[in-house]
């Protein structure tokens, strides 16, 4: 009997021990859990549509460090002697903690010591994606909350990584090239700080010229945007910046990737077919893939 992959969402497929997680885990212990989280997410989304990108990034960081079964401890803060995971390296600029804290406080009032921070992040991300135009999908819960905060575990692929190095990171988590392509699709929403790509705009690799793999019109626009005073940013998807869709894949095939890793990924022959499949298929992908028999 054939195998089919159900829907996968934006980060990667996790084939590990999904039998330990189940849909509707809180139906008895805290039946209002998901509606409480949904309400908090809806409130934040109405005032700040960038919260979707913030939660996607938080969820990816959380999943990638410990493969999604325990979250980086949201309640553990840095001290003079110890640095927490959420203040370490790539996590330092992660946003959305206030939303998770608000949801956690509301859940503790309704169902003390029941819903983990890992599940709150997962549920909140799902609702944020739906509010941004993505699908409303079902996801299993029962993840453990993190009790240990170890910044040395933070080993995330950065925005300036070449594709080969980023893929090594994914392989270390037993994730495939297709999983990486799916994860990069989260760049449909969110921004990048200019310092992560400014070299591509005028002096790529010391050539004194823009990166030839970037659309010249886009490079000119970004040069103007990034010349502004302050910590400037640019939308990763210049067309539908707050919408969860597959426009990102279309953009990188048109040489309109903002980060070098995006454009490198699109132009490499052995992954171009993968990228084209993602942009052609009108599918949205969920963090936890589920395999089932036909």
C-alpha beads as a LAMMPS data file, in Angstrom:
LAMMPS data file: protein, C-alpha beads

294 atoms
293 bonds

1 atom types
1 bond types

-500.0 500.0 xlo xhi
-500.0 500.0 ylo yhi
-500.0 500.0 zlo zhi

Masses

1 110.0

Atoms # bond

1 1 1 0.000 0.000 0.000
2 1 1 1.295 3.412 -0.925
3 1 1 2.276 6.085 1.519
4 1 1 1.022 9.622 1.326
5 1 1 2.279 12.712 3.035
6 1 1 -0.559 14.739 4.503
7 1 1 -0.051 18.465 4.674
8 1 1 3.285 19.896 5.859
9 1 1 3.633 23.460 7.151
10 1 1 6.505 25.884 6.559
11 1 1 9.300 24.433 8.600
12 1 1 10.061 20.827 7.969
13 1 1 8.702 17.305 8.260
14 1 1 9.343 15.709 11.607
15 1 1 9.152 11.925 11.352
16 1 1 9.899 11.360 15.025
17 1 1 7.559 9.659 17.493
18 1 1 4.404 11.355 16.312
19 1 1 2.517 8.523 17.961
20 1 1 3.408 10.201 21.264
21 1 1 1.421 13.274 20.211
22 1 1 -2.269 13.367 19.456
23 1 1 -4.917 15.714 18.172
24 1 1 -7.319 16.897 20.859
25 1 1 -4.995 16.074 23.753
26 1 1 -6.486 18.886 25.875
27 1 1 -10.137 18.065 25.144
28 1 1 -10.642 16.715 28.672
29 1 1 -7.948 18.393 30.749
30 1 1 -8.425 21.914 29.342
31 1 1 -11.159 21.977 26.674
32 1 1 -10.922 25.758 26.250
33 1 1 -7.141 25.716 25.701
34 1 1 -7.126 26.316 21.963
35 1 1 -9.887 28.930 22.064
36 1 1 -7.952 30.860 24.732
37 1 1 -4.811 30.867 22.597
38 1 1 -6.826 31.774 19.500
39 1 1 -8.299 34.796 21.276
40 1 1 -4.879 36.080 22.324
41 1 1 -3.472 35.619 18.814
42 1 1 -6.466 37.348 17.219
43 1 1 -6.065 40.342 19.539
44 1 1 -2.383 40.747 18.646
45 1 1 -2.941 40.164 14.929
46 1 1 -5.539 42.940 14.679
47 1 1 -2.950 45.473 15.846
48 1 1 0.222 43.935 14.392
49 1 1 0.076 41.672 11.343
50 1 1 3.798 41.017 11.621
51 1 1 3.043 38.732 14.576
52 1 1 2.598 35.850 12.113
53 1 1 6.210 36.112 10.988
54 1 1 7.347 36.490 14.604
55 1 1 5.573 33.309 15.677
56 1 1 6.754 31.356 12.635
57 1 1 10.318 32.280 13.487
58 1 1 9.856 31.454 17.169
59 1 1 8.316 28.101 16.308
60 1 1 11.123 27.249 13.893
61 1 1 13.792 28.136 16.451
62 1 1 11.951 26.088 19.057
63 1 1 11.505 23.096 16.742
64 1 1 15.011 23.138 15.327
65 1 1 16.847 23.168 18.655
66 1 1 15.086 20.197 20.232
67 1 1 13.100 18.792 17.317
68 1 1 9.836 20.170 18.635
69 1 1 9.157 18.009 21.615
70 1 1 10.239 20.495 24.260
71 1 1 10.319 24.245 23.870
72 1 1 13.048 26.614 24.876
73 1 1 11.836 27.609 28.342
74 1 1 9.813 30.761 27.937
75 1 1 9.793 31.350 31.674
76 1 1 13.579 31.131 32.202
77 1 1 15.295 34.504 31.937
78 1 1 18.970 35.433 31.783
79 1 1 20.782 36.309 34.999
80 1 1 24.172 37.870 35.726
81 1 1 25.671 34.379 35.800
82 1 1 23.631 32.479 33.245
83 1 1 22.321 33.296 29.783
84 1 1 18.978 31.777 28.820
85 1 1 18.310 30.194 25.430
86 1 1 15.872 32.887 24.420
87 1 1 18.586 35.541 24.869
88 1 1 21.268 33.535 23.070
89 1 1 22.590 34.377 19.604
90 1 1 19.881 33.893 16.968
91 1 1 17.106 33.865 19.581
92 1 1 17.942 37.322 20.919
93 1 1 15.871 39.076 18.242
94 1 1 12.954 36.628 18.317
95 1 1 9.687 38.474 18.975
96 1 1 6.343 37.312 20.297
97 1 1 7.227 36.325 23.850
98 1 1 4.660 38.767 25.214
99 1 1 1.913 36.970 23.277
100 1 1 3.030 33.576 24.586
101 1 1 3.236 34.966 28.132
102 1 1 -0.270 36.411 27.857
103 1 1 -1.663 33.114 26.576
104 1 1 0.197 31.187 29.284
105 1 1 -1.205 33.431 32.024
106 1 1 -4.752 33.027 30.707
107 1 1 -4.328 29.255 30.493
108 1 1 -2.902 29.051 34.010
109 1 1 -5.974 30.883 35.299
110 1 1 -8.281 28.431 33.516
111 1 1 -6.287 25.179 33.739
112 1 1 -3.270 25.434 36.061
113 1 1 -0.174 23.432 35.113
114 1 1 -1.791 21.723 32.128
115 1 1 -0.763 23.339 28.822
116 1 1 2.956 23.481 28.012
117 1 1 4.708 26.477 26.489
118 1 1 5.758 24.239 23.586
119 1 1 2.116 23.551 22.749
120 1 1 1.173 27.211 23.202
121 1 1 3.788 28.202 20.604
122 1 1 2.530 25.510 18.231
123 1 1 -1.151 26.412 18.621
124 1 1 -0.496 30.157 18.428
125 1 1 1.510 29.764 15.216
126 1 1 -1.262 27.732 13.614
127 1 1 -3.866 30.413 14.306
128 1 1 -1.544 33.222 13.201
129 1 1 -0.962 31.441 9.892
130 1 1 -4.710 31.059 9.328
131 1 1 -5.296 34.744 10.087
132 1 1 -2.622 35.644 7.516
133 1 1 -4.402 33.775 4.743
134 1 1 -2.986 30.306 5.268
135 1 1 -5.048 27.214 6.002
136 1 1 -6.651 26.190 9.261
137 1 1 -4.987 22.862 9.906
138 1 1 -5.127 20.231 12.632
139 1 1 -1.999 19.538 14.634
140 1 1 -1.184 17.086 17.441
141 1 1 -0.191 18.361 20.870
142 1 1 1.172 17.012 24.186
143 1 1 4.665 18.451 23.886
144 1 1 6.683 18.898 27.040
145 1 1 7.690 22.274 28.407
146 1 1 11.417 22.902 28.660
147 1 1 12.922 22.752 32.139
148 1 1 16.534 23.411 31.156
149 1 1 17.796 26.460 29.291
150 1 1 21.118 25.811 27.548
151 1 1 22.323 28.461 25.069
152 1 1 25.035 26.087 23.819
153 1 1 22.277 24.088 22.097
154 1 1 21.445 26.987 19.788
155 1 1 22.809 25.949 16.388
156 1 1 20.495 27.486 13.825
157 1 1 21.202 28.169 10.144
158 1 1 21.707 31.922 9.834
159 1 1 20.544 34.328 7.108
160 1 1 24.063 34.649 5.683
161 1 1 24.711 30.901 5.530
162 1 1 25.453 29.433 2.096
163 1 1 22.961 26.782 1.027
164 1 1 25.462 23.962 1.547
165 1 1 26.116 24.927 5.172
166 1 1 22.422 25.455 5.921
167 1 1 21.628 22.045 4.462
168 1 1 24.236 20.464 6.741
169 1 1 22.298 21.881 9.685
170 1 1 19.082 20.379 8.378
171 1 1 20.738 17.024 7.732
172 1 1 21.965 16.972 11.338
173 1 1 18.274 16.923 12.328
174 1 1 17.462 14.144 9.820
175 1 1 15.709 16.681 7.586
176 1 1 15.799 16.639 3.789
177 1 1 16.418 19.193 1.064
178 1 1 12.681 19.302 0.468
179 1 1 12.156 20.047 4.174
180 1 1 14.583 22.943 3.839
181 1 1 12.723 24.265 0.790
182 1 1 9.499 24.083 2.773
183 1 1 11.050 25.914 5.728
184 1 1 12.312 28.701 3.476
185 1 1 8.717 29.201 2.353
186 1 1 8.136 30.892 5.705
187 1 1 9.909 33.850 4.097
188 1 1 6.526 34.588 2.526
189 1 1 6.079 36.815 5.578
190 1 1 8.528 38.797 7.661
191 1 1 11.460 41.113 7.138
192 1 1 15.249 40.998 6.986
193 1 1 17.567 43.631 8.419
194 1 1 19.534 45.412 5.717
195 1 1 22.879 44.449 7.234
196 1 1 22.153 40.821 6.301
197 1 1 21.980 41.529 2.556
198 1 1 23.403 45.023 1.920
199 1 1 26.565 43.543 0.373
200 1 1 24.418 42.125 -2.439
201 1 1 23.233 45.598 -3.430
202 1 1 26.450 47.337 -4.476
203 1 1 29.647 45.467 -3.583
204 1 1 28.918 41.776 -3.847
205 1 1 31.915 39.746 -2.669
206 1 1 34.179 42.765 -3.173
207 1 1 33.406 43.158 -6.882
208 1 1 32.158 46.737 -6.583
209 1 1 28.961 45.667 -8.351
210 1 1 25.570 44.313 -7.235
211 1 1 24.964 40.585 -6.991
212 1 1 24.223 39.525 -10.595
213 1 1 21.718 36.973 -9.311
214 1 1 19.450 39.766 -7.999
215 1 1 16.940 41.554 -10.222
216 1 1 18.553 44.984 -10.914
217 1 1 15.279 46.815 -10.277
218 1 1 14.955 45.149 -6.878
219 1 1 18.579 45.943 -6.031
220 1 1 17.996 49.617 -6.858
221 1 1 14.871 49.738 -4.691
222 1 1 16.626 48.067 -1.773
223 1 1 19.618 50.410 -2.045
224 1 1 17.240 53.314 -1.597
225 1 1 15.351 51.642 1.246
226 1 1 18.518 50.655 3.087
227 1 1 20.087 54.110 2.761
228 1 1 17.672 55.433 5.376
229 1 1 19.060 56.220 8.821
230 1 1 18.521 53.627 11.516
231 1 1 18.091 49.869 11.676
232 1 1 16.227 49.491 8.394
233 1 1 14.535 46.348 7.137
234 1 1 13.005 45.007 3.933
235 1 1 10.111 42.634 3.378
236 1 1 11.312 39.173 2.381
237 1 1 8.364 38.947 -0.015
238 1 1 8.023 42.281 -1.789
239 1 1 4.574 41.487 -3.237
240 1 1 2.385 39.938 -0.533
241 1 1 4.333 40.808 2.591
242 1 1 1.774 39.826 5.243
243 1 1 0.084 36.948 3.403
244 1 1 0.919 33.278 3.879
245 1 1 1.079 32.005 0.293
246 1 1 3.555 30.536 -2.197
247 1 1 4.573 33.875 -3.717
248 1 1 8.036 33.539 -2.168
249 1 1 8.865 30.665 -4.520
250 1 1 7.744 32.654 -7.548
251 1 1 9.856 35.602 -6.417
252 1 1 13.107 33.692 -6.048
253 1 1 12.655 32.150 -9.495
254 1 1 12.477 35.746 -10.799
255 1 1 15.760 36.665 -9.031
256 1 1 13.884 38.590 -6.365
257 1 1 15.145 36.780 -3.289
258 1 1 16.247 39.210 -0.582
259 1 1 18.672 37.006 1.321
260 1 1 21.564 35.332 -0.443
261 1 1 20.481 31.910 0.836
262 1 1 17.106 32.344 -0.895
263 1 1 18.644 33.182 -4.249
264 1 1 21.365 30.554 -4.006
265 1 1 18.712 27.976 -3.308
266 1 1 16.719 28.926 -6.406
267 1 1 19.632 28.962 -8.844
268 1 1 21.216 25.648 -7.875
269 1 1 20.344 23.066 -10.504
270 1 1 19.801 20.172 -8.124
271 1 1 17.167 22.044 -6.128
272 1 1 15.473 24.133 -8.817
273 1 1 12.945 21.393 -9.542
274 1 1 12.106 21.267 -5.847
275 1 1 11.537 25.032 -5.771
276 1 1 9.420 24.920 -8.927
277 1 1 7.243 22.193 -7.421
278 1 1 6.628 24.297 -4.330
279 1 1 5.637 27.367 -6.339
280 1 1 3.394 25.441 -8.722
281 1 1 1.567 23.384 -6.121
282 1 1 -0.968 25.591 -4.345
283 1 1 -0.227 23.809 -1.093
284 1 1 0.502 25.121 2.339
285 1 1 2.702 23.152 4.630
286 1 1 2.347 22.280 8.279
287 1 1 5.173 21.835 10.824
288 1 1 4.416 18.189 11.497
289 1 1 4.010 15.916 8.502
290 1 1 1.892 12.839 8.980
291 1 1 2.287 9.747 6.848
292 1 1 -0.687 7.467 6.311
293 1 1 -1.550 4.467 4.210
294 1 1 -3.671 4.865 1.077

Bonds

1 1 1 2
2 1 2 3
3 1 3 4
4 1 4 5
5 1 5 6
6 1 6 7
7 1 7 8
8 1 8 9
9 1 9 10
10 1 10 11
11 1 11 12
12 1 12 13
13 1 13 14
14 1 14 15
15 1 15 16
16 1 16 17
17 1 17 18
18 1 18 19
19 1 19 20
20 1 20 21
21 1 21 22
22 1 22 23
23 1 23 24
24 1 24 25
25 1 25 26
26 1 26 27
27 1 27 28
28 1 28 29
29 1 29 30
30 1 30 31
31 1 31 32
32 1 32 33
33 1 33 34
34 1 34 35
35 1 35 36
36 1 36 37
37 1 37 38
38 1 38 39
39 1 39 40
40 1 40 41
41 1 41 42
42 1 42 43
43 1 43 44
44 1 44 45
45 1 45 46
46 1 46 47
47 1 47 48
48 1 48 49
49 1 49 50
50 1 50 51
51 1 51 52
52 1 52 53
53 1 53 54
54 1 54 55
55 1 55 56
56 1 56 57
57 1 57 58
58 1 58 59
59 1 59 60
60 1 60 61
61 1 61 62
62 1 62 63
63 1 63 64
64 1 64 65
65 1 65 66
66 1 66 67
67 1 67 68
68 1 68 69
69 1 69 70
70 1 70 71
71 1 71 72
72 1 72 73
73 1 73 74
74 1 74 75
75 1 75 76
76 1 76 77
77 1 77 78
78 1 78 79
79 1 79 80
80 1 80 81
81 1 81 82
82 1 82 83
83 1 83 84
84 1 84 85
85 1 85 86
86 1 86 87
87 1 87 88
88 1 88 89
89 1 89 90
90 1 90 91
91 1 91 92
92 1 92 93
93 1 93 94
94 1 94 95
95 1 95 96
96 1 96 97
97 1 97 98
98 1 98 99
99 1 99 100
100 1 100 101
101 1 101 102
102 1 102 103
103 1 103 104
104 1 104 105
105 1 105 106
106 1 106 107
107 1 107 108
108 1 108 109
109 1 109 110
110 1 110 111
111 1 111 112
112 1 112 113
113 1 113 114
114 1 114 115
115 1 115 116
116 1 116 117
117 1 117 118
118 1 118 119
119 1 119 120
120 1 120 121
121 1 121 122
122 1 122 123
123 1 123 124
124 1 124 125
125 1 125 126
126 1 126 127
127 1 127 128
128 1 128 129
129 1 129 130
130 1 130 131
131 1 131 132
132 1 132 133
133 1 133 134
134 1 134 135
135 1 135 136
136 1 136 137
137 1 137 138
138 1 138 139
139 1 139 140
140 1 140 141
141 1 141 142
142 1 142 143
143 1 143 144
144 1 144 145
145 1 145 146
146 1 146 147
147 1 147 148
148 1 148 149
149 1 149 150
150 1 150 151
151 1 151 152
152 1 152 153
153 1 153 154
154 1 154 155
155 1 155 156
156 1 156 157
157 1 157 158
158 1 158 159
159 1 159 160
160 1 160 161
161 1 161 162
162 1 162 163
163 1 163 164
164 1 164 165
165 1 165 166
166 1 166 167
167 1 167 168
168 1 168 169
169 1 169 170
170 1 170 171
171 1 171 172
172 1 172 173
173 1 173 174
174 1 174 175
175 1 175 176
176 1 176 177
177 1 177 178
178 1 178 179
179 1 179 180
180 1 180 181
181 1 181 182
182 1 182 183
183 1 183 184
184 1 184 185
185 1 185 186
186 1 186 187
187 1 187 188
188 1 188 189
189 1 189 190
190 1 190 191
191 1 191 192
192 1 192 193
193 1 193 194
194 1 194 195
195 1 195 196
196 1 196 197
197 1 197 198
198 1 198 199
199 1 199 200
200 1 200 201
201 1 201 202
202 1 202 203
203 1 203 204
204 1 204 205
205 1 205 206
206 1 206 207
207 1 207 208
208 1 208 209
209 1 209 210
210 1 210 211
211 1 211 212
212 1 212 213
213 1 213 214
214 1 214 215
215 1 215 216
216 1 216 217
217 1 217 218
218 1 218 219
219 1 219 220
220 1 220 221
221 1 221 222
222 1 222 223
223 1 223 224
224 1 224 225
225 1 225 226
226 1 226 227
227 1 227 228
228 1 228 229
229 1 229 230
230 1 230 231
231 1 231 232
232 1 232 233
233 1 233 234
234 1 234 235
235 1 235 236
236 1 236 237
237 1 237 238
238 1 238 239
239 1 239 240
240 1 240 241
241 1 241 242
242 1 242 243
243 1 243 244
244 1 244 245
245 1 245 246
246 1 246 247
247 1 247 248
248 1 248 249
249 1 249 250
250 1 250 251
251 1 251 252
252 1 252 253
253 1 253 254
254 1 254 255
255 1 255 256
256 1 256 257
257 1 257 258
258 1 258 259
259 1 259 260
260 1 260 261
261 1 261 262
262 1 262 263
263 1 263 264
264 1 264 265
265 1 265 266
266 1 266 267
267 1 267 268
268 1 268 269
269 1 269 270
270 1 270 271
271 1 271 272
272 1 272 273
273 1 273 274
274 1 274 275
275 1 275 276
276 1 276 277
277 1 277 278
278 1 278 279
279 1 279 280
280 1 280 281
281 1 281 282
282 1 282 283
283 1 283 284
284 1 284 285
285 1 285 286
286 1 286 287
287 1 287 288
288 1 288 289
289 1 289 290
290 1 290 291
291 1 291 292
292 1 292 293
293 1 293 294
